[in-house]
Structure formats: structure tokens, C-alpha cells
Amino acid sequence: MLNPERPDIHPGILAQAAEWFAVLGSGAVSNSETAQWQAWLQAHPDHQAAWARVEYFSGKFQHLPVHAASAALNQPDLYRRRTLKALAVFGAIGFTSWQLARGRYLQAWSADYQTALGSSRTVILADGSKVSLDTDSALNVEFTGELRRLQLVSGEIYIETAPDNSGMHRPFVVDSQEGRVGALGTRFSVRQLSGNSQVSVFADAVEIEPGKPGSNKRVLHAGQSTGFTQERIDPAAAVNEDRPAWTQGFLLADNMPLSEFLLQLNRYRHGYVTCDPRIAGLRIVGSFPLSDTDRVLTMLAETLPVKISSPMPLWVKVLPR
């Protein structure tokens, strides 16, 4: 399974993947461009890893309307041709993958709590626990006589657990697609990726239990972060923050490559932001306001040797100055 969080993808390759993603999502892709994309994708495993990463962070294809194909048949010829070409790209990516994405979208749409692209919200649960949802996230809540359970459908949540006020001392757990995270009186975050869940602990500890029966459990302590699948738990890494930066309305960059930074920014705005591979390795440091992503792009142009261009509506490209 490709891991979208893999840190060793070259920034230039990541920028190429983002560029292809924007081209294919423009609705005006040609057969020749589709063939070129396929050739690029198959040329190297790193291209496939970069594509998986861009797909996750951009999250655009999963929101294809259910009736897009039939609606296209009723549109003027030019629009119809562009729409059908865009739909052909979904066929190239794989109909099964599209079905899975559509199923996740329907799950998110019917969840107890949701956030739209670019927004966040905080809810207080019946036991007094506080849960914050990041951009484009969905969550179900189920409290029974035996358990306090959250189901993370998509996106990321940050939880500040409270003691069980029912007097029954019910465990507090978060279920992702890969398994269960049990709170041990703590503050922590859980993020749903494609085939992988990420957990960061900011106070006390959690216990991670992968979904496959017989898999080893692990206790993760404050200041640690890890990922897990249904079968295994990755080695722990250090977490330096007191809480996720997004809960305070910021995108935090600590010597982050420009291509990676733009992928993160894509999660909080409509459309696509890509960069020229020649500047993909430029390093970004600072805190950037998520409430105004246009302002973030202006800040990049003011502090880096880059300029901002818009090849077409909803597609912004960062170029060398």
C-alpha cells in the first residue's frame, strides 16, 4: 500500500504529480495528455507514490457528483466533450477506486458531524469531551452504556477527553478504517489517510490496536506520533507541538519544501495549487493563516523568488520569478 505521508519523495517529483493532477482535473484534458500522464505514472515507483500523495492531499476526485455522466449528455457540445474527457480520466485511474471514493463520500455526507473544504468546527460531546474537526472531515459519535465511541470517517480530529460523567467509567475510543485508538486520559489527534491512520499524542497516552485480529497493540505517549495499518504500527516519531496548528487556524511550516507546502495548502481551498518543479525544493518556514489562502499565496510571492499565475479558473501555479 502506498503511503501518502512518505517523507522521502523528491520535491520535484511531487511537483510533477501535482501538475498532472491539475491538468487531469481541468476538464479539458486531451487523449494525448492522458497517455502522457499514464506513461509518466508507470515510469518509476516514486511517480506512483507521489501521485498517491497528491490524490490524498488534494481530495478533489472523490467529490465527483453521482450524476455527472448523465448530466454531461445534456450540456452544450464543448462542455460535454470536456466533461466526458474528464470522466475518461476516472476510467484511467480505475473504476473500482472511484467506487471506493464515492462510498467514502456518501459516508461523510451522512455523518453526525462534518466540515466543508476550508472550514473547521469544534463540538462538545455529551460527556464534556471536546472534539475539533479539521477541513473536509466527517465523524460519527456513539455513546452506549459500555463505551464512548467516535468513528472517524474522513479527515482529521483533535480530541480533549473528559472523565466519564455517567459514573460508569466507560472507555473512550476512536475507530478509523485501520483500527482503534483508546484514550488513556489524554489530548490527541487522529487522521484518516488512504490505507493508513496517523495518531499524535499531546498529553498522557493512547493505546493503538490495529484491526486485524492478533496484531500487536502499542501504547503511544505524550510527544509521540505514529501511523498504523490494519496489520502493523510504525515506529514512533517526535511531536513538538502542544496541539495541531490547524486547531489554532494556522498552517505551520518548518523548513518544508514548497511542493509539500502547496499540497498541504490544497486541503484548505477550492481548486488546485501547483508549482514549477524547478522551484519545488524551495524551503518554507513560518505560520500561515488558513482563513485566507489567497493571502498565503501573496506572502509566498513577497518572500520567495516566485510569482503567482492562474492558467485557468481554480488553477493557481507558482512559477520562478
Secondary structure, 3 states (H helix, E strand, C coil): CCCCCCCCCCHHHHHHHHHHHHHHHCCCCCHHHHHHHHHHHHHCHHHHHHHHHHHHHHCCHHHCCCCHHHHHCCCCHHHHHHHHHHHHHHHHHCHHHHHHHHHHHHHHHCCCEECCCCCCEEEECCCCCEEEECCCCEEEEEECCCCEEEEEEEEEEEEECCCCCCCCCCCEEEECCCEEEEEEEEEEEEEECCCCEEEEEEEEEEEEEECCCCCCCEEEECCEEEEECCCCECCCEECCCCCCHHHHCEEEEEEEEHHHHHHHHHCCCCCEEEECHHHCCCEEEEEEECCCHHHHHHHHHHHCCEEEEEEECCEEEEEEC
